[in-house]
């Protein structure tokens, strides 16, 4: 949840982030996907000794692809800078 933690820290330090509606929606989608991935990883670990353990791999992979598409695999600081530039 590196993006969520970074965005939270920046909001705490700087107050409201100055993003356009589109970029704010992007940020919220990133936060949501990280939450989904966190939940999937927890569910996978809860089924560690069962057959269901590996069924989570494809779900996790699909969500990670969505996250990579939204973030461009940029670091959180570079992503936030890009989002701010796109908001101008």
N, C-alpha and C positions, 0 to 999 in steps of 0.2 A: 504494500500500500504506500509506495514511495511518493506517488503523486499526491495522494490524499493528505499525507502527513506534511508534505511541502506546501501545498496550497493552504492548509490549515495554519501552518506556522506563518506564512506570508500574510494571511488575513489577520492573524492575531497581532503581528508586528506593524503592519501598514494600514490596517482597517480594510474597508471595502475595496476589492480589486476593481480597477477601472477597465471593464471589458464590455464589448458590445454584447447584445442579446445572443447573437450566434455563438460567440466565443464563450459566453457564460454557459450556454447549453452544452457546448463541447466539454467544458470543465466539469459540469455536473454529470455528463455521460461517463467521463473518465472516472470520477469518484464512484459512480454506481457500478461500473464494471469491476473496479478494484474490490468493492464490497462483495460482488457476486463471486469473484475469484477466491476471495478469502473464505467465503462460505463453502464453496466447492472443495477447497483444500481441507477444510475442517471435516466435511462430510466424508471425504476420501480417507482421511486418517481415522475416522470413527469406524470405518469398515475395513481396517487394515488387514484383518485376518479372515476376511470373507471374499467370496467370488466377486462381489460388487466393487471391490477396491479398484480394479483397472477400468471399470466402465466410466469412471470420472475423468480419466485421461483425455478422452476425446472432447468431453464437455469443457474441460479446462483449456485445451488447445484452441477450441473455437472462440472462447472468450478472450484468450490471450491474443488471438489474431485481431479481434475487434479493437482491443486496447492498443495494439501496435499500429493499427490503421489510424486511430484517433491521435496518437502521440507521435507517430513517426519515429518511435524509439529514441526520441530526444530525452536528455536528462530533464528533470523537473524544472530547473532554473531556465534552461534554454527554451523549453516548451512554453513556460509562462511569458517569457520575453516575446516569443513568436506570436502568442495569443494577444498580447498587448499591442504589438505592431499591426496585427490584422484588425484590431479594434479601432485604429486611427482612421 
